[in-house]
Amino acid sequence: MKFIALFAESFRLMVGLPSYAAYRRHMADTHPDVVPMDEIAFFRDRQQARYGGGGGRCC
């Protein structure tokens, strides 16, 4: 079962889907005094970082 979970996580990373659980672990370990984003805000932040950089061109 662990293999399937690792494979799924690897696939998500390959297609650019960040891990909210990994983000929460990182925040708890390294920034315990900062309130982490909720899952929706995290997803929007990662989408903006990936696609919304500004100055990009479609065509």
CORFEN-V67230 format. One record per helix or strand of 3 or more residues. SS is the DSSP state (~ for helix, > for strand). FROM is the first residue (numbers start at 1). LEN is the number of residues. If there is no record, write none. Layout:
SS:FROM:LEN
SS:FROM:LEN
This chain:
~:2:13
~:20:11
~:39:13
